[in-house]
């Protein structure tokens, strides 16, 4: 079958309600900190949101990821190459940047994706607790030093009661 499995059935969604709640809280922080509005876009866009200002002009595209580890746990952040390539395609087409936001347990961070940065491209993914054949794919490793902090000490935003 080759290196990557071909699946004809839709992939199951692994997001839990808790994951979606954390994403919603991160979305609120981003909208506040960047004085913008995030609009959820259809899944076939392959990114989570487009960013607009008051006049609804698209000023950016973004993906929000929530992780259950501190921002200092790994030297790089791994993300699907497909996610990055689709975000960059939209950014180029609309002349609006693609930003990756990561909600860690200790802080919310962001990286404005640039093709000029030195990134690593490998085959990887979820290799320890693989859920399905599509968990192994081409990925991008982004050095954590390229990320910037949005909000420090976000433990209040990670608690289930908030």
C-alpha positions in Angstrom: 0.0 0.0 0.0 3.0 2.4 0.3 4.1 4.8 2.9 0.7 6.6 3.4 -2.5 4.7 3.7 -5.4 5.7 1.4 -8.6 5.9 3.2 -11.9 6.2 1.3 -14.0 6.8 4.4 -14.3 10.1 6.2 -11.8 10.4 9.1 -13.4 10.3 12.5 -13.3 13.5 14.6 -11.2 13.2 17.7 -12.0 16.6 19.2 -13.8 16.4 22.5 -16.2 19.0 24.0 -13.4 20.0 26.3 -11.1 20.6 23.3 -13.7 22.7 21.6 -14.3 24.7 24.9 -10.5 25.4 25.2 -10.5 26.5 21.5 -13.4 28.8 22.1 -11.6 30.4 25.1 -8.4 30.8 23.1 -10.5 32.4 20.2 -11.8 35.0 22.7 -8.3 35.9 23.9 -7.1 36.2 20.3 -10.0 38.5 19.4 -9.4 40.7 22.4 -5.6 40.8 22.1 -5.6 41.5 18.3 -8.8 43.6 18.1 -10.2 41.4 15.4 -13.1 38.9 14.8 -12.4 35.3 14.0 -14.9 33.6 11.7 -15.1 29.8 11.6 -14.7 28.7 8.0 -15.9 25.4 6.4 -13.7 22.3 7.0 -12.7 22.1 3.3 -10.6 25.3 3.9 -8.3 23.2 6.1 -7.8 26.1 8.5 -10.0 27.1 11.4 -10.7 30.8 11.0 -10.4 33.9 8.8 -9.6 37.1 10.7 -11.4 40.3 10.0 -11.6 43.9 11.3 -14.8 46.0 11.6 -15.5 46.1 7.8 -15.3 42.3 7.4 -12.2 42.6 5.2 -10.1 39.5 5.6 -6.8 40.4 7.3 -5.6 36.9 8.1 -6.1 33.2 8.4 -5.5 31.1 11.5 -5.5 27.7 13.1 -6.0 27.3 16.8 -4.5 24.2 18.4 -4.8 23.3 22.1 -2.2 21.1 23.8 -2.0 19.4 27.1 1.6 20.3 27.8 3.6 23.4 28.7 5.1 25.5 26.0 8.7 24.5 27.1 8.2 20.7 26.9 9.5 20.3 23.3 12.0 22.3 21.3 9.7 22.3 18.2 6.0 22.3 17.5 4.8 19.6 15.0 1.9 20.3 12.6 0.6 18.7 9.4 2.4 19.9 6.3 -1.1 19.9 4.6 -2.3 22.4 7.3 0.6 24.7 6.6 0.5 24.5 2.9 -3.3 25.2 2.8 -2.8 28.2 5.2 0.0 29.6 3.0 -2.1 29.1 -0.1 -4.9 31.1 1.4 -2.4 33.7 2.7 -0.9 34.1 -0.8 -4.2 34.3 -2.5 -5.6 37.0 -0.2 -2.4 38.8 0.7 -3.3 38.1 4.4 -1.0 36.2 6.7 -1.6 32.7 8.1 -1.0 32.4 11.8 -0.7 29.3 14.0 -2.0 29.8 17.5 -1.2 27.2 20.2 -2.9 27.1 23.5 -0.5 25.4 25.9 -1.2 24.7 29.5 0.9 27.7 30.6 0.4 30.2 27.8 -1.1 31.1 24.4 1.5 31.5 21.7 1.5 32.3 18.0 3.6 32.0 14.9 3.0 33.9 11.7 4.0 31.2 9.1 6.7 32.3 6.7 8.3 30.3 3.9 11.6 32.0 4.6 12.0 30.5 8.1 14.2 27.5 8.6 11.7 24.7 9.3 12.1 20.9 9.3 10.0 18.7 7.0 9.7 15.0 7.8 7.3 12.1 7.9 5.9 11.9 11.4 2.7 12.7 13.3 1.1 10.8 16.0 3.5 7.8 16.2 3.2 6.7 19.8 -0.6 6.5 20.2 -1.6 6.2 16.6 -5.4 6.3 16.2 -5.7 5.6 12.5 -3.5 5.3 9.4 -3.8 9.0 8.7 -2.0 9.9 11.9 1.3 9.3 10.1 1.9 12.0 7.4 4.3 14.6 6.2 4.7 17.2 9.0 6.5 20.4 9.7 8.6 21.0 12.8 8.6 24.7 13.8 11.2 25.8 16.4 9.5 27.1 19.5 11.9 30.1 19.5 9.9 31.4 16.5 6.6 31.6 18.5 5.6 34.7 20.4 3.5 34.9 23.5 -0.1 36.2 23.5 -1.1 35.7 27.1 1.0 34.4 30.0 -0.4 32.3 32.8 -3.6 31.1 31.2 -4.5 28.5 33.8 -7.8 30.2 34.4 -8.7 29.8 30.8 -7.8 26.0 30.9 -10.0 25.2 33.9 -13.3 23.4 33.1 -15.3 25.9 35.2 -14.4 28.9 33.1 
